[in-house]
C-alpha cells in the first residue's frame, strides 16, 4: 500500500481491522483469550516488524490486540503509552516501535507481558527507511524534506544527520533501541534468521528461531505445526513491504555509498552484531 494521502492510510487500516477481527474468532485464538501469553513485538522502524507480525498471526493462541503500532520516543511523555502497554490482554500481541526506557520494562514485568525484540542489519534498515519515506508514505514531513535532494547519496546522509522536528538522527535512534538487546528477559530475534529461504536466509535458522519464540512464550507446537507456520511467515502483503531480503544494501548501494555507510555506521554495525557481514 502506497499512501499518497491520509485517505489511503485509512482504507488500509479499515481492511486490516476486519482481518484482525476475523482472525480473533478462530477457536485457538478464543482459547488464547483465557490462557495465552501477553506479548509486545518491538523493533526499530523498518527492521521487519511485519515479518514478526506475520509469524504471530500463524501461532496458536495469539491474536492482534487491534491497536495501531505503538510508537514511543523517549524524549516525549510516557504516561499514556504505559497505559496502552498495561492494557494488553491474555493471548494478545501489540506491535511497537519503543525506544528503550526502564519504565516500559517495569510496566511489562508488572503485567506479566513478554517482549520479543527484532533487530536487523543497520545498513538494510537505513535503505528500507529511505525507500519508505521516498516511495511508500508520502504523507510524512520527511518525504517533503528528502525531495529537495536529487541524489540518493545526499538523501542517505540527510537521514543519518537528521533534521529537528522532521527526522531524528539515524545513529541516535539506533542507540536508543540498542539497550533492548542487553536485557536478559527480552527475547532477541534477528530479522536475518527469521526471514527464511524466501528472503535469502536459512530454513534451519528460521525453524530454530520460531521454536525459540514459542518456548519463550510457553506455546507448544508440534514439528508439523512448526513446518506449517514457517511456510506462511514470508508475506508481500504488508503495507510497508519492499524487498524483504537479507543484505539488500550490498546490491542497492554503489561502492562509494557502501564505503561511506560502513564507515559512518561502523560502531553501530559492530554493536548490533553485523560487523563481519
C-alpha positions, 0 to 999 in steps of 0.5 A: 500500500502506497499512501499518497494521502491520509485517505489511503492510510485509512482504507488500509487500516479499515481492511486490516481491522476486519482481518484482525477481527476475523482472525480473533474468532478462530477457536485457538485464538478464543482459547488464547483469550483465557490462557495465552501469553501477553506479548509486545513485538518491538523493533526499530522502524523498518527492521521487519516488524511485519515479518514478526507480525506475520509469524504471530498471526500463524501461532496458536493462541495469539491474536492482534490486540487491534491497536495501531503500532505503538510508537514511543520516543523517549524524549516525549511523555510516557504516561499514556503509552504505559497505559496502552502497554498495561492494557494488553490482554491474555493471548494478545500481541501489540506491535511497537516501535519503543525506544528503550526506557526502564519504565516500559520494562517495569510496566511489562514485568508488572503485567506479566507481558513478554517482549520479543525484540527484532533487530536487523542489519543497520545498513538494510534498515537505513535503505528500507527507511529511505525507500519508505519515506521516498516511495511508500508514505508520502504523507510524512514531513520527511518525504517533503524534506528528502525531495529537495535532494536529487541524489540518493547519496545526499538523501542517505546522509540527510537521514543519518544527520537528521533534521529537528522536528522532521527526522531524528538522527539515524545513529541516535535512534539506533542507540536508543533501541540498542539497550533492548538487546542487553536485557536478559528477559527480552527475547532477541530475534534477528530479522536475518534468521527469521526471514527464511529461504524466501528472503535469502536466509536459512530454513534451519535458522528460521525453524530454530528461531520460531521454536525459540519464540514459542518456548519463550512464550510457553506455546507448544507446537508440534514439528508439523505445526512448526513446518506449517507456520514457517511456510506462511511467515514470508508475506508481500502483503504488508503495507510497508513491504519492499524487498524483504531480503537479507543484505539488500544494501550490498546490491542497492548501494554503489561502492562509494555509498557502501564505503561511506555507510560502513564507515559512518555506521561502523560502531553501530554495525559492530554493536548490533552484531553485523560487523563481519557481514 
